[in-house]
Amino acid sequence: MDTVLVVDDSPMQRQMLTDLLKRNDFAVWTAKDGLDALAQARKTVPDVIVLDIVMPAMNGYEVCRRLKGNPITKDIPVVICSSKTTQVDHYWGLKLGAAAYIDKSAYPKKLVGTLKKLRQPHPAA
């Protein structure tokens, strides 16, 4: 996996995640909200999507549901990275198709490790 779409309504969170992922050799695209995320994902088809839950207009659960319901984006792994940390939040994120759910309070190491585990080997050239 080489490309990550980071979806978060907070410019500061987007920048922190972008910096972290770039330092770990990922190419990064960003989206500022759910609608932007859906458009970017269909257009660029990233290798993985890191998705916040609490966003205006369309929350991350709805974004995940729509991504998994679209033939173009259904196979892209979604990693939810949120400050919502209850068991119910985790349950719904995974039920809607997320590959992983990471609490923002512990995200730096855990996020990079999760993305590396999701990395698919590239076919031999």
N, CA, C and O atoms as CSV, one atom per row, in Angstrom:
chain,resi,resn,atom,element,x,y,z
A,1,MET,N,N,0.851,-1.174,0.000
A,1,MET,CA,C,0.000,0.000,0.000
A,1,MET,C,C,0.891,1.229,0.000
A,1,MET,O,O,1.843,1.324,0.775
A,2,ASP,N,N,0.575,2.154,-0.867
A,2,ASP,CA,C,1.395,3.348,-0.967
A,2,ASP,C,C,0.613,4.627,-0.723
A,2,ASP,O,O,1.184,5.601,-0.232
A,3,THR,N,N,-0.673,4.658,-1.048
A,3,THR,CA,C,-1.433,5.895,-0.961
A,3,THR,C,C,-2.513,5.814,0.108
A,3,THR,O,O,-3.213,4.810,0.240
A,4,VAL,N,N,-2.628,6.898,0.863
A,4,VAL,CA,C,-3.597,6.980,1.947
A,4,VAL,C,C,-4.426,8.242,1.755
A,4,VAL,O,O,-3.882,9.320,1.515
A,5,LEU,N,N,-5.738,8.104,1.859
A,5,LEU,CA,C,-6.631,9.261,1.879
A,5,LEU,C,C,-6.983,9.521,3.337
A,5,LEU,O,O,-7.600,8.677,3.987
A,6,VAL,N,N,-6.595,10.683,3.855
A,6,VAL,CA,C,-6.875,11.084,5.234
A,6,VAL,C,C,-8.105,11.987,5.218
A,6,VAL,O,O,-8.127,13.013,4.538
A,7,VAL,N,N,-9.126,11.591,5.977
A,7,VAL,CA,C,-10.385,12.342,6.015
A,7,VAL,C,C,-10.617,12.844,7.437
A,7,VAL,O,O,-10.843,12.054,8.354
A,8,ASP,N,N,-10.559,14.163,7.613
A,8,ASP,CA,C,-10.799,14.759,8.923
A,8,ASP,C,C,-11.183,16.214,8.703
A,8,ASP,O,O,-10.585,16.897,7.873
A,9,ASP,N,N,-12.176,16.690,9.441
A,9,ASP,CA,C,-12.606,18.071,9.274
A,9,ASP,C,C,-11.662,19.065,9.952
A,9,ASP,O,O,-11.738,20.262,9.675
A,10,SER,N,N,-10.792,18.606,10.815
A,10,SER,CA,C,-9.846,19.487,11.502
A,10,SER,C,C,-8.573,19.638,10.669
A,10,SER,O,O,-7.870,18.656,10.432
A,11,PRO,N,N,-8.268,20.872,10.220
A,11,PRO,CA,C,-7.031,21.077,9.455
A,11,PRO,C,C,-5.784,20.630,10.233
A,11,PRO,O,O,-4.841,20.096,9.649
A,12,MET,N,N,-5.788,20.851,11.552
A,12,MET,CA,C,-4.635,20.467,12.363
A,12,MET,C,C,-4.483,18.940,12.393
A,12,MET,O,O,-3.370,18.431,12.252
A,13,GLN,N,N,-5.578,18.211,12.571
A,13,GLN,CA,C,-5.511,16.743,12.586
A,13,GLN,C,C,-5.079,16.208,11.220
A,13,GLN,O,O,-4.270,15.283,11.140
A,14,ARG,N,N,-5.621,16.794,10.143
A,14,ARG,CA,C,-5.222,16.360,8.798
A,14,ARG,C,C,-3.721,16.535,8.610
A,14,ARG,O,O,-3.047,15.652,8.081
A,15,GLN,N,N,-3.200,17.689,9.049
A,15,GLN,CA,C,-1.767,17.957,8.879
A,15,GLN,C,C,-0.923,17.017,9.725
A,15,GLN,O,O,0.096,16.509,9.255
A,16,MET,N,N,-1.335,16.777,10.974
A,16,MET,CA,C,-0.574,15.869,11.834
A,16,MET,C,C,-0.538,14.460,11.243
A,16,MET,O,O,0.516,13.825,11.218
A,17,LEU,N,N,-1.677,13.972,10.769
A,17,LEU,CA,C,-1.724,12.641,10.160
A,17,LEU,C,C,-0.906,12.601,8.875
A,17,LEU,O,O,-0.190,11.632,8.622
A,18,THR,N,N,-1.010,13.646,8.068
A,18,THR,CA,C,-0.244,13.710,6.818
A,18,THR,C,C,1.253,13.656,7.110
A,18,THR,O,O,1.985,12.895,6.476
A,19,ASP,N,N,1.702,14.453,8.055
A,19,ASP,CA,C,3.133,14.466,8.403
A,19,ASP,C,C,3.587,13.094,8.899
A,19,ASP,O,O,4.630,12.591,8.482
A,20,LEU,N,N,2.802,12.493,9.788
A,20,LEU,CA,C,3.131,11.174,10.324
A,20,LEU,C,C,3.244,10.132,9.211
A,20,LEU,O,O,4.200,9.357,9.171
A,21,LEU,N,N,2.280,10.120,8.327
A,21,LEU,CA,C,2.272,9.107,7.268
A,21,LEU,C,C,3.381,9.337,6.243
A,21,LEU,O,O,4.002,8.382,5.774
A,22,LYS,N,N,3.629,10.579,5.899
A,22,LYS,CA,C,4.725,10.870,4.960
A,22,LYS,C,C,6.073,10.458,5.536
A,22,LYS,O,O,6.932,9.953,4.813
A,23,ARG,N,N,6.262,10.674,6.845
A,23,ARG,CA,C,7.518,10.246,7.492
A,23,ARG,C,C,7.669,8.725,7.439
A,23,ARG,O,O,8.776,8.202,7.570
A,24,ASN,N,N,6.567,8.026,7.248
A,24,ASN,CA,C,6.599,6.569,7.184
A,24,ASN,C,C,6.396,6.059,5.758
A,24,ASN,O,O,5.926,4.940,5.549
A,25,ASP,N,N,6.751,6.883,4.791
A,25,ASP,CA,C,6.811,6.524,3.377
A,25,ASP,C,C,5.464,6.220,2.720
A,25,ASP,O,O,5.388,5.385,1.819
A,26,PHE,N,N,4.407,6.893,3.167
A,26,PHE,CA,C,3.117,6.793,2.491
A,26,PHE,C,C,2.881,8.072,1.707
A,26,PHE,O,O,3.227,9.159,2.169
A,27,ALA,N,N,2.294,7.950,0.525
A,27,ALA,CA,C,1.810,9.120,-0.202
A,27,ALA,C,C,0.448,9.447,0.399
A,27,ALA,O,O,-0.322,8.540,0.716
A,28,VAL,N,N,0.146,10.725,0.558
A,28,VAL,CA,C,-1.069,11.112,1.270
A,28,VAL,C,C,-1.888,12.113,0.463
A,28,VAL,O,O,-1.363,13.094,-0.064
A,29,TRP,N,N,-3.194,11.837,0.382
A,29,TRP,CA,C,-4.185,12.788,-0.106
A,29,TRP,C,C,-5.069,13.111,1.081
A,29,TRP,O,O,-5.147,12.326,2.026
A,30,THR,N,N,-5.736,14.253,1.048
A,30,THR,CA,C,-6.600,14.617,2.162
A,30,THR,C,C,-7.978,15.031,1.671
A,30,THR,O,O,-8.160,15.458,0.531
A,31,ALA,N,N,-8.942,14.888,2.575
A,31,ALA,CA,C,-10.312,15.356,2.335
A,31,ALA,C,C,-10.795,16.020,3.610
A,31,ALA,O,O,-10.492,15.558,4.709
A,32,LYS,N,N,-11.545,17.104,3.466
A,32,LYS,CA,C,-11.956,17.906,4.620
A,32,LYS,C,C,-13.293,17.495,5.214
A,32,LYS,O,O,-13.649,17.952,6.301
A,33,ASP,N,N,-14.038,16.644,4.525
A,33,ASP,CA,C,-15.320,16.182,5.048
A,33,ASP,C,C,-15.758,14.936,4.289
A,33,ASP,O,O,-15.064,14.471,3.384
A,34,GLY,N,N,-16.910,14.405,4.665
A,34,GLY,CA,C,-17.383,13.166,4.067
A,34,GLY,C,C,-17.676,13.258,2.582
A,34,GLY,O,O,-17.337,12.348,1.826
A,35,LEU,N,N,-18.297,14.336,2.158
A,35,LEU,CA,C,-18.609,14.485,0.735
A,35,LEU,C,C,-17.335,14.568,-0.097
A,35,LEU,O,O,-17.234,13.949,-1.156
A,36,ASP,N,N,-16.371,15.333,0.385
A,36,ASP,CA,C,-15.067,15.443,-0.275
A,36,ASP,C,C,-14.386,14.069,-0.313
A,36,ASP,O,O,-13.771,13.704,-1.315
A,37,ALA,N,N,-14.500,13.316,0.779
A,37,ALA,CA,C,-13.884,11.986,0.855
A,37,ALA,C,C,-14.459,11.047,-0.199
A,37,ALA,O,O,-13.714,10.337,-0.874
A,38,LEU,N,N,-15.783,11.042,-0.341
A,38,LEU,CA,C,-16.407,10.154,-1.327
A,38,LEU,C,C,-15.951,10.505,-2.744
A,38,LEU,O,O,-15.647,9.617,-3.540
A,39,ALA,N,N,-15.904,11.788,-3.053
A,39,ALA,CA,C,-15.462,12.220,-4.380
A,39,ALA,C,C,-13.996,11.855,-4.610
A,39,ALA,O,O,-13.646,11.332,-5.668
A,40,GLN,N,N,-13.135,12.130,-3.619
A,40,GLN,CA,C,-11.704,11.824,-3.753
A,40,GLN,C,C,-11.474,10.317,-3.903
A,40,GLN,O,O,-10.662,9.889,-4.724
A,41,ALA,N,N,-12.182,9.527,-3.118
A,41,ALA,CA,C,-11.987,8.071,-3.161
A,41,ALA,C,C,-12.371,7.506,-4.521
A,41,ALA,O,O,-11.676,6.636,-5.047
A,42,ARG,N,N,-13.456,7.985,-5.090
A,42,ARG,CA,C,-13.872,7.505,-6.420
A,42,ARG,C,C,-12.883,7.947,-7.491
A,42,ARG,O,O,-12.617,7.212,-8.442
A,43,LYS,N,N,-12.343,9.148,-7.331
A,43,LYS,CA,C,-11.438,9.714,-8.331
A,43,LYS,C,C,-10.042,9.095,-8.257
A,43,LYS,O,O,-9.464,8.749,-9.288
A,44,THR,N,N,-9.499,8.952,-7.049
A,44,THR,CA,C,-8.103,8.543,-6.904
A,44,THR,C,C,-7.915,7.078,-6.530
A,44,THR,O,O,-6.827,6.536,-6.729
A,45,VAL,N,N,-8.946,6.420,-5.992
A,45,VAL,CA,C,-8.901,5.031,-5.518
A,45,VAL,C,C,-7.613,4.767,-4.720
A,45,VAL,O,O,-6.716,4.068,-5.191
A,46,PRO,N,N,-7.534,5.338,-3.505
A,46,PRO,CA,C,-6.349,5.144,-2.678
A,46,PRO,C,C,-6.235,3.700,-2.198
A,46,PRO,O,O,-7.179,2.920,-2.326
A,47,ASP,N,N,-5.079,3.349,-1.648
A,47,ASP,CA,C,-4.869,2.001,-1.129
A,47,ASP,C,C,-5.560,1.801,0.216
A,47,ASP,O,O,-5.928,0.679,0.563
A,48,VAL,N,N,-5.736,2.879,0.972
A,48,VAL,CA,C,-6.422,2.818,2.269
A,48,VAL,C,C,-6.985,4.201,2.587
A,48,VAL,O,O,-6.480,5.215,2.106
A,49,ILE,N,N,-8.034,4.225,3.402
A,49,ILE,CA,C,-8.643,5.482,3.828
A,49,ILE,C,C,-8.604,5.536,5.351
A,49,ILE,O,O,-9.043,4.602,6.021
A,50,VAL,N,N,-8.078,6.631,5.897
A,50,VAL,CA,C,-8.099,6.882,7.339
A,50,VAL,C,C,-9.214,7.897,7.564
A,50,VAL,O,O,-9.170,9.009,7.039
A,51,LEU,N,N,-10.211,7.501,8.348
A,51,LEU,CA,C,-11.469,8.232,8.408
A,51,LEU,C,C,-11.849,8.633,9.826
A,51,LEU,O,O,-11.883,7.795,10.728
A,52,ASP,N,N,-12.135,9.916,10.019
A,52,ASP,CA,C,-12.668,10.407,11.282
A,52,ASP,C,C,-14.172,10.130,11.299
A,52,ASP,O,O,-14.782,9.949,10.246
A,53,ILE,N,N,-14.762,10.096,12.479
A,53,ILE,CA,C,-16.205,9.877,12.602
A,53,ILE,C,C,-16.962,11.195,12.737
A,53,ILE,O,O,-17.946,11.421,12.034
A,54,VAL,N,N,-16.506,12.060,13.635
A,54,VAL,CA,C,-17.245,13.281,13.926
A,54,VAL,C,C,-16.872,14.362,12.914
A,54,VAL,O,O,-15.815,14.987,13.004
A,55,MET,N,N,-17.775,14.564,11.941
A,55,MET,CA,C,-17.577,15.576,10.908
A,55,MET,C,C,-18.929,16.192,10.573
A,55,MET,O,O,-19.960,15.538,10.729
A,56,PRO,N,N,-18.940,17.442,10.112
A,56,PRO,CA,C,-20.208,18.070,9.745
A,56,PRO,C,C,-20.748,17.492,8.429
A,56,PRO,O,O,-20.004,16.911,7.639
A,57,ALA,N,N,-22.008,17.659,8.223
A,57,ALA,CA,C,-22.715,17.265,7.000
A,57,ALA,C,C,-22.893,15.752,6.867
A,57,ALA,O,O,-24.018,15.281,6.698
A,58,MET,N,N,-21.816,14.991,6.938
A,58,MET,CA,C,-21.901,13.530,6.829
A,58,MET,C,C,-20.856,12.921,7.747
A,58,MET,O,O,-19.661,13.168,7.584
A,59,ASN,N,N,-21.305,12.123,8.714
A,59,ASN,CA,C,-20.341,11.539,9.639
A,59,ASN,C,C,-19.589,10.368,9.002
A,59,ASN,O,O,-19.962,9.867,7.942
A,60,GLY,N,N,-18.538,9.957,9.671
A,60,GLY,CA,C,-17.679,8.903,9.139
A,60,GLY,C,C,-18.370,7.565,8.979
A,60,GLY,O,O,-18.022,6.801,8.079
A,61,TYR,N,N,-19.347,7.257,9.833
A,61,TYR,CA,C,-20.092,5.999,9.680
A,61,TYR,C,C,-20.805,5.972,8.330
A,61,TYR,O,O,-20.772,4.966,7.621
A,62,GLU,N,N,-21.445,7.083,7.984
A,62,GLU,CA,C,-22.157,7.161,6.704
A,62,GLU,C,C,-21.178,7.107,5.535
A,62,GLU,O,O,-21.456,6.476,4.515
A,63,VAL,N,N,-20.040,7.765,5.685
A,63,VAL,CA,C,-19.014,7.714,4.636
A,63,VAL,C,C,-18.564,6.270,4.431
A,63,VAL,O,O,-18.481,5.803,3.295
A,64,CYS,N,N,-18.277,5.565,5.513
A,64,CYS,CA,C,-17.838,4.174,5.430
A,64,CYS,C,C,-18.909,3.318,4.753
A,64,CYS,O,O,-18.600,2.511,3.876
A,65,ARG,N,N,-20.156,3.494,5.156
A,65,ARG,CA,C,-21.257,2.723,4.559
A,65,ARG,C,C,-21.330,2.966,3.047
A,65,ARG,O,O,-21.503,2.025,2.272
A,66,ARG,N,N,-21.201,4.213,2.639
A,66,ARG,CA,C,-21.275,4.533,1.207
A,66,ARG,C,C,-20.053,4.006,0.443
A,66,ARG,O,O,-20.181,3.521,-0.681
A,67,LEU,N,N,-18.883,4.105,1.053
A,67,LEU,CA,C,-17.684,3.562,0.403
A,67,LEU,C,C,-17.834,2.063,0.165
A,67,LEU,O,O,-17.514,1.563,-0.913
A,68,LYS,N,N,-18.324,1.349,1.178
A,68,LYS,CA,C,-18.461,-0.105,1.075
A,68,LYS,C,C,-19.608,-0.506,0.149
A,68,LYS,O,O,-19.658,-1.649,-0.304
A,69,GLY,N,N,-20.521,0.406,-0.135
A,69,GLY,CA,C,-21.624,0.123,-1.038
A,69,GLY,C,C,-21.351,0.503,-2.482
A,69,GLY,O,O,-22.196,0.270,-3.347
A,70,ASN,N,N,-20.206,1.075,-2.761
A,70,ASN,CA,C,-19.862,1.512,-4.111
A,70,ASN,C,C,-18.886,0.522,-4.737
A,70,ASN,O,O,-17.849,0.228,-4.141
A,71,PRO,N,N,-19.193,-0.002,-5.930
A,71,PRO,CA,C,-18.297,-0.982,-6.556
A,71,PRO,C,C,-16.869,-0.467,-6.781
A,71,PRO,O,O,-15.926,-1.258,-6.796
A,72,ILE,N,N,-16.705,0.826,-6.951
A,72,ILE,CA,C,-15.372,1.396,-7.187
A,72,ILE,C,C,-14.540,1.417,-5.905
A,72,ILE,O,O,-13.324,1.233,-5.954
A,73,THR,N,N,-15.185,1.639,-4.761
A,73,THR,CA,C,-14.451,1.846,-3.508
A,73,THR,C,C,-14.652,0.746,-2.472
A,73,THR,O,O,-14.054,0.810,-1.397
A,74,LYS,N,N,-15.462,-0.246,-2.758
A,74,LYS,CA,C,-15.828,-1.247,-1.747
A,74,LYS,C,C,-14.657,-2.057,-1.209
A,74,LYS,O,O,-14.714,-2.537,-0.077
A,75,ASP,N,N,-13.601,-2.218,-1.991
A,75,ASP,CA,C,-12.461,-3.031,-1.555
A,75,ASP,C,C,-11.335,-2.222,-0.910
A,75,ASP,O,O,-10.318,-2.792,-0.515
A,76,ILE,N,N,-11.502,-0.914,-0.800
A,76,ILE,CA,C,-10.482,-0.088,-0.156
A,76,ILE,C,C,-10.617,-0.259,1.358
A,76,ILE,O,O,-11.690,-0.010,1.907
A,77,PRO,N,N,-9.552,-0.678,2.043
A,77,PRO,CA,C,-9.643,-0.785,3.502
A,77,PRO,C,C,-9.855,0.598,4.137
A,77,PRO,O,O,-9.217,1.581,3.762
A,78,VAL,N,N,-10.763,0.636,5.099
A,78,VAL,CA,C,-11.044,1.870,5.836
A,78,VAL,C,C,-10.568,1.668,7.270
A,78,VAL,O,O,-10.945,0.698,7.927
A,79,VAL,N,N,-9.736,2.591,7.750
A,79,VAL,CA,C,-9.290,2.585,9.132
A,79,VAL,C,C,-9.910,3.807,9.795
A,79,VAL,O,O,-9.577,4.944,9.464
A,80,ILE,N,N,-10.810,3.558,10.730
A,80,ILE,CA,C,-11.424,4.667,11.449
A,80,ILE,C,C,-10.463,5.103,12.545
A,80,ILE,O,O,-9.950,4.286,13.310
A,81,CYS,N,N,-10.234,6.408,12.600
A,81,CYS,CA,C,-9.356,7.003,13.613
A,81,CYS,C,C,-10.163,8.113,14.264
A,81,CYS,O,O,-10.303,9.203,13.709
A,82,SER,N,N,-10.695,7.826,15.453
A,82,SER,CA,C,-11.674,8.727,16.055
A,82,SER,C,C,-11.463,8.917,17.550
A,82,SER,O,O,-10.846,8.088,18.219
A,83,SER,N,N,-11.986,10.020,18.055
A,83,SER,CA,C,-11.999,10.259,19.496
A,83,SER,C,C,-13.196,9.584,20.158
A,83,SER,O,O,-13.290,9.561,21.385
A,84,LYS,N,N,-14.108,9.035,19.363
A,84,LYS,CA,C,-15.240,8.269,19.898
A,84,LYS,C,C,-14.709,6.876,20.241
A,84,LYS,O,O,-14.267,6.137,19.361
A,85,THR,N,N,-14.756,6.529,21.523
A,85,THR,CA,C,-14.026,5.342,21.960
A,85,THR,C,C,-14.874,4.278,22.662
A,85,THR,O,O,-14.319,3.349,23.249
A,86,THR,N,N,-16.182,4.392,22.616
A,86,THR,CA,C,-16.987,3.385,23.303
A,86,THR,C,C,-17.025,2.084,22.496
A,86,THR,O,O,-16.690,2.062,21.312
A,87,GLN,N,N,-17.431,1.020,23.151
A,87,GLN,CA,C,-17.566,-0.267,22.456
A,87,GLN,C,C,-18.597,-0.170,21.344
A,87,GLN,O,O,-18.443,-0.799,20.297
A,88,VAL,N,N,-19.642,0.609,21.560
A,88,VAL,CA,C,-20.674,0.792,20.528
A,88,VAL,C,C,-20.075,1.458,19.290
A,88,VAL,O,O,-20.381,1.070,18.162
A,89,ASP,N,N,-19.228,2.455,19.503
A,89,ASP,CA,C,-18.573,3.124,18.369
A,89,ASP,C,C,-17.733,2.135,17.579
A,89,ASP,O,O,-17.813,2.088,16.351
A,90,HIS,N,N,-16.933,1.350,18.277
A,90,HIS,CA,C,-16.099,0.338,17.612
A,90,HIS,C,C,-16.980,-0.668,16.869
A,90,HIS,O,O,-16.705,-1.017,15.721
A,91,TYR,N,N,-18.027,-1.125,17.527
A,91,TYR,CA,C,-18.933,-2.103,16.926
A,91,TYR,C,C,-19.484,-1.586,15.599
A,91,TYR,O,O,-19.410,-2.278,14.583
A,92,TRP,N,N,-20.035,-0.370,15.606
A,92,TRP,CA,C,-20.648,0.146,14.385
A,92,TRP,C,C,-19.616,0.407,13.292
A,92,TRP,O,O,-19.889,0.172,12.115
A,93,GLY,N,N,-18.446,0.887,13.666
A,93,GLY,CA,C,-17.411,1.100,12.655
A,93,GLY,C,C,-17.045,-0.190,11.945
A,93,GLY,O,O,-16.957,-0.230,10.718
A,94,LEU,N,N,-16.830,-1.251,12.725
A,94,LEU,CA,C,-16.459,-2.536,12.130
A,94,LEU,C,C,-17.649,-3.173,11.401
A,94,LEU,O,O,-17.477,-3.802,10.357
A,95,LYS,N,N,-18.842,-3.009,11.950
A,95,LYS,CA,C,-20.054,-3.565,11.310
A,95,LYS,C,C,-20.287,-2.929,9.939
A,95,LYS,O,O,-20.770,-3.592,9.021
A,96,LEU,N,N,-19.947,-1.659,9.801
A,96,LEU,CA,C,-20.139,-0.964,8.529
A,96,LEU,C,C,-19.017,-1.236,7.532
A,96,LEU,O,O,-19.050,-0.731,6.410
A,97,GLY,N,N,-18.024,-2.028,7.931
A,97,GLY,CA,C,-17.005,-2.445,6.972
A,97,GLY,C,C,-15.594,-1.940,7.209
A,97,GLY,O,O,-14.703,-2.225,6.409
A,98,ALA,N,N,-15.366,-1.201,8.281
A,98,ALA,CA,C,-13.998,-0.726,8.548
A,98,ALA,C,C,-13.083,-1.912,8.839
A,98,ALA,O,O,-13.493,-2.880,9.479
A,99,ALA,N,N,-11.861,-1.830,8.371
A,99,ALA,CA,C,-10.870,-2.882,8.614
A,99,ALA,C,C,-10.299,-2.773,10.019
A,99,ALA,O,O,-9.852,-3.767,10.591
A,100,ALA,N,N,-10.315,-1.552,10.580
A,100,ALA,CA,C,-9.782,-1.332,11.929
A,100,ALA,C,C,-10.385,-0.056,12.495
A,100,ALA,O,O,-10.854,0.812,11.759
A,101,TYR,N,N,-10.362,0.036,13.820
A,101,TYR,CA,C,-10.875,1.210,14.530
A,101,TYR,C,C,-9.820,1.586,15.562
A,101,TYR,O,O,-9.517,0.806,16.465
A,102,ILE,N,N,-9.263,2.790,15.424
A,102,ILE,CA,C,-8.180,3.234,16.298
A,102,ILE,C,C,-8.612,4.489,17.040
A,102,ILE,O,O,-9.133,5.431,16.443
A,103,ASP,N,N,-8.391,4.490,18.340
A,103,ASP,CA,C,-8.674,5.676,19.152
A,103,ASP,C,C,-7.623,6.740,18.862
A,103,ASP,O,O,-6.429,6.442,18.832
A,104,LYS,N,N,-8.059,7.974,18.649
A,104,LYS,CA,C,-7.113,9.058,18.364
A,104,LYS,C,C,-6.102,9.261,19.485
A,104,LYS,O,O,-4.986,9.718,19.240
A,105,SER,N,N,-6.481,8.930,20.689
A,105,SER,CA,C,-5.553,9.140,21.808
A,105,SER,C,C,-4.317,8.248,21.707
A,105,SER,O,O,-3.304,8.527,22.349
A,106,ALA,N,N,-4.383,7.195,20.925
A,106,ALA,CA,C,-3.247,6.275,20.796
A,106,ALA,C,C,-2.840,6.084,19.346
A,106,ALA,O,O,-2.201,5.087,19.011
A,107,TYR,N,N,-3.200,7.027,18.476
A,107,TYR,CA,C,-3.058,6.753,17.055
A,107,TYR,C,C,-1.655,6.735,16.466
A,107,TYR,O,O,-1.444,5.930,15.559
A,108,PRO,N,N,-0.666,7.536,16.879
A,108,PRO,CA,C,0.552,7.564,16.074
A,108,PRO,C,C,1.177,6.195,15.810
A,108,PRO,O,O,1.305,5.794,14.654
A,109,LYS,N,N,1.561,5.485,16.843
A,109,LYS,CA,C,2.196,4.176,16.628
A,109,LYS,C,C,1.205,3.154,16.092
A,109,LYS,O,O,1.513,2.401,15.169
A,110,LYS,N,N,0.029,3.134,16.670
A,110,LYS,CA,C,-0.966,2.132,16.288
A,110,LYS,C,C,-1.421,2.313,14.840
A,110,LYS,O,O,-1.635,1.329,14.131
A,111,LEU,N,N,-1.568,3.555,14.398
A,111,LEU,CA,C,-2.015,3.804,13.034
A,111,LEU,C,C,-0.992,3.305,12.026
A,111,LEU,O,O,-1.342,2.585,11.091
A,112,VAL,N,N,0.241,3.672,12.203
A,112,VAL,CA,C,1.289,3.243,11.261
A,112,VAL,C,C,1.400,1.719,11.253
A,112,VAL,O,O,1.515,1.112,10.189
A,113,GLY,N,N,1.367,1.102,12.426
A,113,GLY,CA,C,1.418,-0.357,12.498
A,113,GLY,C,C,0.245,-1.012,11.797
A,113,GLY,O,O,0.414,-2.011,11.099
A,114,THR,N,N,-0.939,-0.457,11.977
A,114,THR,CA,C,-2.134,-1.007,11.320
A,114,THR,C,C,-2.032,-0.876,9.811
A,114,THR,O,O,-2.351,-1.816,9.083
A,115,LEU,N,N,-1.588,0.284,9.334
A,115,LEU,CA,C,-1.467,0.474,7.888
A,115,LEU,C,C,-0.427,-0.472,7.299
A,115,LEU,O,O,-0.612,-0.992,6.198
A,116,LYS,N,N,0.655,-0.694,8.019
A,116,LYS,CA,C,1.677,-1.628,7.517
A,116,LYS,C,C,1.139,-3.055,7.475
A,116,LYS,O,O,1.493,-3.815,6.575
A,117,LYS,N,N,0.287,-3.433,8.434
A,117,LYS,CA,C,-0.320,-4.768,8.407
A,117,LYS,C,C,-1.279,-4.909,7.222
A,117,LYS,O,O,-1.410,-5.993,6.654
A,118,LEU,N,N,-1.943,-3.820,6.853
A,118,LEU,CA,C,-2.888,-3.871,5.742
A,118,LEU,C,C,-2.194,-3.815,4.382
A,118,LEU,O,O,-2.807,-4.076,3.347
A,119,ARG,N,N,-0.911,-3.473,4.402
A,119,ARG,CA,C,-0.153,-3.337,3.152
A,119,ARG,C,C,-0.201,-4.640,2.370
A,119,ARG,O,O,0.117,-5.708,2.894
A,120,GLN,N,N,-0.591,-4.540,1.143
A,120,GLN,CA,C,-0.662,-5.702,0.257
A,120,GLN,C,C,0.621,-5.742,-0.575
A,120,GLN,O,O,1.089,-4.703,-1.042
A,121,PRO,N,N,1.189,-6.934,-0.762
A,121,PRO,CA,C,2.374,-7.014,-1.615
A,121,PRO,C,C,2.006,-6.649,-3.060
A,121,PRO,O,O,0.960,-7.040,-3.578
A,122,HIS,N,N,2.886,-5.904,-3.670
A,122,HIS,CA,C,2.647,-5.530,-5.067
A,122,HIS,C,C,3.017,-6.700,-5.968
A,122,HIS,O,O,3.979,-7.416,-5.691
A,123,PRO,N,N,2.258,-6.900,-7.048
A,123,PRO,CA,C,2.587,-7.991,-7.978
A,123,PRO,C,C,3.984,-7.789,-8.570
A,123,PRO,O,O,4.421,-6.660,-8.792
A,124,ALA,N,N,4.657,-8.879,-8.816
A,124,ALA,CA,C,6.012,-8.810,-9.407
A,124,ALA,C,C,5.922,-8.157,-10.764
A,124,ALA,O,O,5.037,-8.463,-11.563
A,125,ALA,N,N,6.846,-7.255,-11.013
A,125,ALA,CA,C,6.842,-6.531,-12.289
A,125,ALA,C,C,7.489,-7.335,-13.371
A,125,ALA,O,O,7.573,-6.880,-14.512
